[in-house]
Amino acid sequence: MGRVLTQAGSTSLVEQEQEFELTDADFKYVQWYMHKTVGIFLSDRKRNMVYGRLSRKMRANGVTRFSDYREIIENSKTEQANFINALTTNKTEFFREYHHFEFLEGTALEQWKHQGNKSVNIWSAGCSTGQEPYSFVASLYAAGAFDLFDNVNVFASDLDTKVLDHAREGIYEKDAIESIPERYLKSCFVKGKGQYSDKIKVKKGLQDQILFNQLNLFDKWPKMPQFDLISCRNVMIYFDRETQEALIKRFYQALKPNGLLFIGHSESVGACSNIFQHIGHTIYVKQ
């Protein structure tokens, strides 16, 4: 039976036995691996969360020591993905931080029209189960963007392969309606029938406007167009300051001149304020 340390850095063992073994060295490895691979910083306070989530993976693989599970993930791309998926948090809803969608439908569309854009390219970076990119495409549709521009493209990416499968399906529990403003419901969503009567789905025509892809933000990015808008909201809160700044600089390079960056309400561009102008409500413009 394994034991978990009561305090980070301590060498004494807790009284309570645990089902699986996760030593100090094991936990340090998890911290190092997640930071190196996906940029996520797991503080010492996350140890119990890490134990709880990894214990399910260890049980599924028939091992009781993390050192044995580590050997599995180091030799299996599939289990590496399962390991990372287990330690990433995916919380989202439709039209979260609605002021971003109001800005998109008003100021942003007017700017792109004035610039003479033929197309609009938006990237939802860290799209989770898809509510954000579907909110973007519904917002654009409601504002008439599909009549204003020849092409409207929404790219959506996430590290977690399982949430991407959900996002591609585009089917959500009926209680998701509570976060969708009335003006979008009838034109952009359909209610399920039969066995799906307790579900809602994004209309297929709008769903087809989104390209979902698995992407580690810290790997080499595939060839993509320059973006008019990148939304990376409530993702960088899991990264340390150095990692945040490195990512923001990469977003800067991926944006068109005067391109927009949306981030979460508890995030900022930090030392990158010299390359982005803050115009309020966590909306930034490329300088």
NUMIKOL-925852 format. One record per residue: x, y, z of N, C-alpha, C in turn; residue in three letters. Coordinates in steps of 0.001 Angstrom, whole numbers, padded with zeros to 6 digits, always signed. Layout:
// NUMIKOL-925852
XYZXYZXYZala ...
***
This chain:
// NUMIKOL-925852
+000839-001185+000000+000000+000000+000000+000880+001243+000000met +000470+002241-000748+001238+003478-000794+000765+004454+000261gly +001562+005477+000522+001201+006534+001455+001442+007877+000775arg +000704+008900+001222+000861+010237+000667+001408+011145+001743val +002339+012020+001429+002925+012930+002406+001930+014012+002788leu +001963+014400+004052+001023+015423+004513+001405+016793+004005thr +002690+017077+003848+003140+018392+003397+004182+018201+002308gln +004134+019120+001324+005140+019060+000264+006509+019287+000877ala +007480+018481+000451+008833+018654+000928+009111+017902+002225gly +008067+017409+002888+008264+016678+004131+008726+015263+003819ser +009437+014658+004774+009861+013275+004573+009113+012317+005483thr +008213+012861+006321+007439+011982+007194+006201+011486+006480ser +005730+010300+006842+004575+009695+006192+003330+009933+007018leu +002191+010074+006353+000934+010242+007061+000511+008919+007665val -000371+009042+008626-000844+007842+009309-001760+007015+008402glu -002528+007733+007581-003576+007038+006831-003017+006331+005594gln -003336+005074+005457-002902+004307+004293-003726+004708+003070glu -003082+004665+001908-003756+004940+000650-003712+003677-000208gln -004673+003591-001117-004752+002400-001964-003567+002297-002920glu -003100+003460-003405-002024+003467-004402-000819+004240-003873phe +000324+003900-004391+001557+004553-003973+001871+005740-004888glu +001985+006921-004279+002420+008126-004995+003441+008814-004098leu +004700+008577-004350+005760+009109-003501+006046+010565-003838thr +006892+011191-003009+007338+012560-003295+007959+012654-004680asp +008828+011694-004978+009499+011698-006282+008502+011530-007415ala +007491+010691-007203+006444+010500-008221+005712+011818-008488asp +005326+012494-007417+004580+013736-007580+005434+014795-008273phe +006711+014873-007919+007603+015827-008586+007702+015513-010077lys +007701+014217-010404+007725+013822-011820+006461+014301-012516tyr +005289+014119-011899+004030+014568-012492+004069+016082-012717val +004541+016826-011713+004657+018285-011859+005562+018636-013034gln +006728+017995-013089+007690+018273-014163+007105+017922-015521trp +006489+016748-015623+005969+016276-016909+004877+017212-017434tyr +003940+017591-016587+002839+018446-017032+003327+019830-017429met +004313+020346-016703+004848+021666-017056+005643+021601-018352his +006468+020600-018488+007304+020455-019683+006469+020175-020924lys +005449+019323-020774+004701+018837-021932+003590+019779-022363thr +002824+020298-021408+001647+021102-021771+001615+022467-021100val +002675+022814-020351+002760+024147-019766+001972+024346-018491gly +001318+023297-017996+000472+023429-016803+001313+023271-015546ile +001181+024255-014652+001895+024213-013386+000975+023680-012300phe +001314+022536-011737+000556+021940-010641+001264+022253-009327leu +000646+023078-008501+001264+023435-007229+001207+022249-006272ser +001982+022340-005209+001990+021267-004215+000605+021046-003621asp -000214+022079-003603-001572+021954-003048-002464+021046-003903arg -002039+020757-005131-002834+019913-006032-002561+018418-005837lys -001755+018094-004831-001339+016695-004689-002532+015747-004497arg -003472+016107-003652-004624+015231-003431-005456+015074-004697asn -005601+016167-005455-006329+016099-006724-005615+015159-007692met -004294+015293-007782-003502+014434-008660-003664+012968-008245val -003574+012705-006952-003727+011325-006460-005098+010768-006847tyr -006152+011555-006611-007499+011090-006896-007707+010756-008356gly -007207+011610-009242-007416+011391-010671-006536+010266-011226arg -005303+010215-010750-004412+009178-011273-004745+007808-010710leu -005342+007765-009516-005687+006462-008954-006664+005717-009852ser -007565+006463-010501-008519+005811-011416-007792+005219-012626arg -006786+005947-013126-006010+005439-014266-005160+004236-013859lys -004608+004278-012666-003786+003169-012200-004639+001923-011984met -005826+002132-011433-006739+001003-011234-007110+000367-012576arg -007388+001217-013565-007775+000718-014893-006639-000064-015549ala -005384+000276-015198-004231-000396-015790-003695-001533-014918asn -004365-001788-013786-003990-002926-012951-002688-002763-012211gly -002320-001520-011842-001088-001293-011082-001425-000546-009793val -000585-000670-008792-000818+000010-007513+000257+001032-007185thr +001320+001051-007966+002387+002033-007744+002492+002959-008953arg +002678+004248-008689+002792+005178-009808+004029+004855-010645phe +005064+004382-010034+006275+004056-010795+005981+003034-011893ser +005048+002106-011625+004656+001138-012651+003789+001805-013723asp +002913+002714-013292+002082+003434-014259+002938+004345-015136tyr +003961+004928-014525+004873+005788-015291+005517+005012-016436arg +005893+003775-016172+006493+002943-017226+005509+002730-018368glu +004221+002605-018034+003195+002418-019065+003070+003672-019922ile +002971+004839-019263+002763+006068-020052+003992+006425-020880ile +005164+006018-020420+006375+006322-021188+006521+005434-022416glu +005681+004393-022495+005768+003473-023635+004474+003389-024442asn +003526+004276-024136+002234+004231-024830+001730+005638-025102ser +001652+006000-026381+001128+007308-026748-000325+007458-026292lys -001088+006376-026385-002492+006420-025973-002610+006719-024487thr -001782+006036-023675-001871+006251-022233-001280+007597-021825glu -000320+008102-022601+000167+009464-022358-000976+010455-022479gln -001798+010287-023539-002942+011174-023741-003949+011013-022604ala -004198+009770-022167-005125+009533-021059-004620+010178-019772asn -003320+010093-019547-002676+010682-018370-002864+012196-018348phe -002588+012838-019484-002740+014297-019580-004206+014690-019461ile -005075+013941-020145-006508+014234-020062-007006+014187-018622asn -006492+013227-017851-006946+013061-016471-006594+014256-015599ala -005512+014950-015939-005028+016032-015094-005377+017420-015618leu -006138+017496-016690-006573+018796-017192-008040+018992-016843thr -008376+020226-016505-009736+020557-016085-010461+021235-017226thr -011680+020806-017505-012465+021368-018606-013807+021856-018085asn -013897+023147-017854-015133+023748-017367-015510+024875-018312lys -016699+024824-018862-017101+025844-019819-018615+025892-019905thr -019133+026882-020594-020570+026987-020847-020772+027877-022058glu -021976+027852-022624-022276+028712-023764-022274+030180-023333phe -021740+031029-024221-021766+032483-024061-021206+032949-022723phe -020205+032244-022257-019519+032658-021037-018829+033996-021279arg -018880+034885-020305-018341+036251-020435-018954+036919-021672glu -020235+037168-021571-021038+037594-022723-020563+038906-023336tyr -019872+039744-022552-019389+041012-023112-018468+040791-024318his -017787+039632-024368-016944+039343-025528-017786+039161-026799his -018939+038562-026662-019803+038332-027822-020492+039627-028262phe -020815+040474-027308-021368+041795-027648-020332+042608-028426glu -019081+042534-027987-018010+043252-028687-017814+042675-030088phe -017851+041350-030199-017688+040697-031494-018758+041146-032471leu -020012+041162-032040-021137+041474-032925-021189+042953-033290glu -020602+043798-032470-020644+045229-032725-019324+045757-033262gly -018428+046094-032368-017163+046749-032724-016302+045923-033669thr -016148+044627-033376-015244+043800-034190-015741+043659-035618ala -017025+043348-035793-017553+043187-037151-017467+044486-037937leu -017731+045608-037280-017629+046906-037956-016195+047163-038396glu -015244+046828-037548-013832+047013-037886-013450+046158-039086gln -013872+044901-039086-013505+044004-040182-014172+044431-041488trp -015377+044935-041404-016041+045473-042599-015275+046680-043135lys -014923+047576-042233-014204+048801-042618-012854+048476-043255his -012205+047410-042778-010912+046998-043324-011048+046319-044677gln -012287+045999-045051-012514+045326-046324-012205+043839-046292gly -012329+043228-045124-012073+041781-045018-012980+040985-045954asn -012401+040026-046636-013186+039079-047426-013560+037855-046594lys -012746+037582-045583-013001+036431-044721-012712+036807-043273ser -013224+035997-042374-012977+036168-040942-012485+034837-040398val -011362+034870-039691-010785+033672-039102-010665+033846-037596asn -011297+032941-036854-011306+032986-035395-010763+031673-034862ile -009965+031753-033812-009409+030558-033179-009857+030508-031727trp -010549+029445-031369-010889+029150-029977-009825+028196-029454ser -008854+028730-028720-007703+027955-028248-007982+027474-026828ala -008269+026196-026691-008701+025646-025415-010216+025570-025380gly -010769+024911-026407-012222+024952-026649-013015+024006-025768cys -012340+023112-025041-013018+022148-024164-014094+021382-024934ser -015293+021260-024384-016348+020455-025010-017113+021206-026096thr -016618+022368-026506-017139+023020-027711-018095+024171-027517gly -018499+024470-026276-019476+025535-026089-018960+026892-026581gln -017665+027150-026389-017139+028445-026835-017170+028605-028356glu -016593+027691-029141-016642+027890-030592-018062+027894-031151pro -018968+027076-030582-020353+027118-031037-021011+028453-030680tyr -020629+029039-029555-021138+030366-029198-020639+031413-030192ser -019382+031294-030599-018839+032234-031575-019584+032142-032905phe -019806+030924-033387-020440+030784-034694-021906+031221-034624val -022578+030979-033486-023960+031443-033319-024012+032963-033254ala -023059+033564-032579-022984+035012-032473-022750+035653-033839ser -021837+035080-034595-021547+035590-035939-022765+035459-036853leu -023447+034329-036743-024642+034111-037564-025733+035125-037216tyr -025974+035322-035934-027013+036249-035495-026710+037686-035917ala -025429+038022-036008-025025+039381-036373-024920+039578-037883ala -025195+038535-038662-025183+038664-040117-023829+038527-040762gly -022844+037984-040036-021486+037895-040580-021403+037015-041812ala -022271+036021-041916-022208+035113-043062-022676+035791-044349phe -023380+036902-044218-023763+037698-045381-022737+038781-045690asp -021967+039173-044689-020998+040260-044854-019681+039795-045466leu -019310+038530-045222-017995+038045-045630-018132+036777-046473phe -017172+036586-047372-017207+035406-048235-017006+034123-047437asp -016140+034184-046425-015845+033000-045610-015785+033388-044140asn -016418+032581-043322-016318+032721-041872-015819+031379-041340val -014628+031389-040773-013991+030147-040331-013696+030208-038838asn -014137+029195-038121-013836+029094-036695-012995+027835-036480val -011783+028040-036012-010891+026936-035680-010969+026712-034175phe -011032+025461-033755-011166+025147-032338-010191+024036-031976ala -009452+024237-030898-008457+023239-030503-008489+023018-028999ser -008067+021827-028621-007902+021517-027208-006875+020412-027082asp -006274+020324-025924-005310+019275-025641-005990+017936-025413leu -007171+017986-024804-007881+016788-024350-008676+016164-025497asp -008305+014956-025881-008962+014288-027008-010406+013901-026698thr -010703+013599-025447-012061+013192-025091-013045+014347-025180lys -012649+015524-024709-013569+016658-024802-013762+017077-026253val -012747+016855-027082-012888+017167-028506-013907+016255-029183leu -013957+014999-028771-014969+014089-029310-016371+014608-028979asp -016552+015083-027760-017831+015666-027347-018130+016912-028177his -017108+017751-028362-017294+018998-029114-017708+018725-030558ala -017068+017764-031194-017409+017439-032585-018852+016943-032699arg -019307+016226-031698-020668+015720-031702-021675+016862-031602glu -021368+017860-030785-022221+019050-030689-023552+018820-030004gly -023660+017809-029159-024901+017501-028451-024704+017783-026965ile -025666+018503-026366-025521+018942-024976-026805+018699-024193tyr -026662+018605-022883-027820+018435-022014-028742+019648-022133glu -030034+019406-021943-031030+020461-022132-030822+021643-021194lys -030226+021386-020016-030016+022489-019076-028981+023500-019569asp -028271+023164-020659-027348+024130-021264-028101+025340-021800ala -029397+025176-022063-030215+026278-022583-030175+027483-021652ile -030000+027223-020360-030008+028305-019375-028920+029340-019641glu -027823+028938-020268-026732+029881-020532-026764+030452-021948ser -027805+030112-022729-027902+030597-024113-028969+031684-024195ile -028595+032924-024518-029596+033985-024659-030665+033616-025689pro -031878+034046-025460-033038+033681-026275-032832+033958-027748glu -032143+035037-028082-032013+035439-029491-031233+034435-030342arg -030495+033533-029700-029720+032548-030453-030405+031180-030520tyr -031330+030917-029628-031850+029561-029487-032539+029040-030750leu -033521+029778-031234-034323+029284-032354-033529+029209-033646lys -032661+030182-033872-031946+030244-035152-030711+029350-035204ser -030176+028981-034046-028890+028292-034046-028878+026911-033397cys -029952+026551-032686-029972+025283-031969-031273+024530-032247phe -031224+023218-032140-032426+022396-032287-032558+021504-031054val -033797+021232-030674-034060+020331-029558-034141+018902-030077lys -033642+017978-029288-033626+016585-029697-035000+015934-029665gly -035109+014822-030362-036350+014047-030394-036059+012617-029977lys -037114+011909-029570-036963+010509-029195-035994+010339-028052gly -034996+009489-028260-034028+009218-027198-033186+010449-026867gln -033216+011461-027727-032455+012692-027489-033355+013841-027044tyr -034529+013521-026543-035499+014566-026195-035018+015462-025055ser -034047+014985-024283-033511+015794-023193-032190+016461-023576asp -031948+016566-024881-030696+017149-025387-030982+018328-026317lys -029944+019115-026575-029989+020120-027635-028752+019941-028512ile -028860+020422-029747-027757+020282-030697-027626+021552-031512lys -026395+021899-031821-026137+023024-032709-026580+022640-034119val -027206+023551-034842-027665+023243-036205-026481+022856-037079lys -026708+021871-037917-025617+021295-038708-024901+022328-039575lys -025651+023220-040197-025019+024223-041052-023998+025059-040312gly -024279+025375-039057-023336+026144-038242-022215+025248-037729leu -022549+024041-037392-021545+023096-036905-020453+022879-037956gln -020859+022894-039221-019911+022662-040314-018919+023805-040490asp -019176+024947-039848-018266+026096-039969-017065+025973-039039gln -017062+024954-038183-016007+024825-037176-015104+023639-037497ile -013807+023864-037428-012820+022806-037614-012170+022511-036262leu -012419+021320-035736-011855+020920-034449-010569+020128-034658phe -009557+020432-033835-008297+019698-033908-007668+019585-032527asn -007035+018443-032280-006267+018298-031048-004963+019067-031196gln -004619+019857-030190-003404+020673-030280-002853+020945-028888leu -001591+020676-028725-000848+021093-027540-000305+022489-027845asn -000722+023484-027093-000324+024866-027367+001182+025076-027300leu +001902+024116-026727+003346+024282-026576+004144+023421-027543phe +003445+022741-028438+004108+022052-029540+004203+023000-030737asp +004800+022517-031813+004798+023269-033064+003370+023320-033594lys +002889+024497-033945+001527+024637-034448+001456+024264-035921trp +000356+023676-036361+000202+023382-037790+000058+024683-038580pro +000184+024576-039869+000020+025764-040715-001431+026234-040631lys -001609+027492-040230-002941+028075-040087-002920+029482-040673met -004091+030011-041037-004127+031396-041514-003860+032341-040348pro -003510+033573-040641-003444+034559-039566-004867+034869-039120gln -005019+035109-037839-006352+035219-037264-006769+036666-037011phe -008061+036909-037195-008652+038190-036813-008900+038234-035310asp -009149+037063-034734-009451+036968-033313-008976+035629-032778leu -008267+035675-031655-007916+034470-030909-008544+034589-029528ile -009254+033562-029140-009843+033506-027810-009161+032390-027028ser -008493+032767-025948-007852+031796-025059-008247+032192-023639cys -009422+031749-023247-010022+032229-022003-009983+031152-020920arg -009503+031576-019756-009442+030684-018600-008611+029431-018874asn -007587+029611-019674-006624+028542-019949-005297+028867-019277val -004869+030128-019396-003549+030521-018898-003469+030560-017379met -004602+030485-016682-004569+030463-015216-003835+029233-014696ile -003653+028225-015537-002964+027001-015118-001460+027062-015402tyr -000992+028167-016005+000412+028286-016390+001128+029278-015472phe +002436+029105-015330+003210+030106-014596+003433+031319-015499asp +003946+032412-014911+004048+033684-015636+004918+033572-016888arg +006039+032882-016778+006944+032745-017923+006263+032023-019075glu +005529+030973-018753+004820+030204-019773+003705+031034-020403thr +002989+031791-019590+001930+032670-020104+002492+033645-021123gln +003588+034285-020772+004170+035302-021660+004665+034687-022966glu +005232+033494-022897+005693+032822-024118+004512+032522-025034ala +003395+032085-024450+002212+031770-025249+001607+033033-025853leu +001527+034098-025082+000957+035350-025579+001771+035877-026759ile +003083+035727-026701+003926+036165-027820+003658+035321-029068lys +003368+034048-028882+003030+033208-030035+001669+033621-030612arg +000714+033956-029741-000574+034450-030221-000371+035746-031010phe +000510+036601-030531+000801+037862-031222+001229+037594-032664tyr +002118+036630-032847+002603+036299-034184+001505+035706-035055gln +000524+035042-034435-000538+034374-035199-001683+035304-035567ala -001682+036522-035012-002756+037476-035274-002415+038402-036437leu -003438+038816-037163-003279+039854-038172-002968+041186-037491lys -002484+042179-038229-002366+043529-037656-003717+043973-037095pro -003713+044540-035921-004931+044957-035210-005826+043782-034820asn -005269+042575-034835-006037+041403-034421-006396+041463-032948gly -007428+040731-032584-007981+040772-031231-007604+039526-030442leu -007369+039720-029161-007122+038623-028241-008109+038725-027086leu -008901+037664-026885-009807+037565-025741-009180+036624-024723phe -009116+037064-023448-008642+036183-022388-009660+036187-021250ile -009437+035362-020240-010393+035234-019147-010356+036405-018183gly -011398+036531-017379-011541+037700-016507-010466+037758-015422his -009845+036637-015095-008799+036644-014065-007401+036587-014665ser -007297+036830-015979-006014+036758-016673-005608+038131-017196glu -004321+038286-017523-003831+039511-018150-002673+039147-019066ser -002217+040129-019867-001085+039857-020761+000247+040145-020070val +000210+040622-018833+001423+040815-018046+002448+041689-018735gly +003664+041177-018859+004770+041939-019435+004607+042166-020930ala +003609+041548-021542+003374+041726-022983+002468+042925-023261cys +002274+043786-022270+001410+044955-022467+001997+045946-023464ser +003279+045784-023798+003894+046669-024801+003546+046255-026233asn +002988+045048-026407+002640+044608-027762+001124+044447-027942ile +000374+044575-026846-001087+044520-026900-001676+045724-026172phe -002654+046358-026789-003383+047443-026135-004636+046887-025482gln -004798+047175-024201-005979+046715-023477-007110+047712-023693his -008247+047249-024227-009359+048156-024484-010549+047846-023580ile -010302+047083-022515-011336+046814-021528-011923+045427-021639gly -012494+044953-020535-013186+043654-020475-012340+042514-021006his -011058+042499-020632-010102+041449-021059-010079+041270-022574thr -010181+042390-023287-010061+042423-024756-008801+043200-025092ile -007940+042610-025912-006672+043224-026274-006535+043308-027792tyr -005860+044369-028241-005624+044583-029669-004132+044521-029946val -003755+043783-030974-002356+043690-031363-001834+045050-031790lys -000720+045458-031203-000108+046757-031517+000755+046666-032771gln 
***
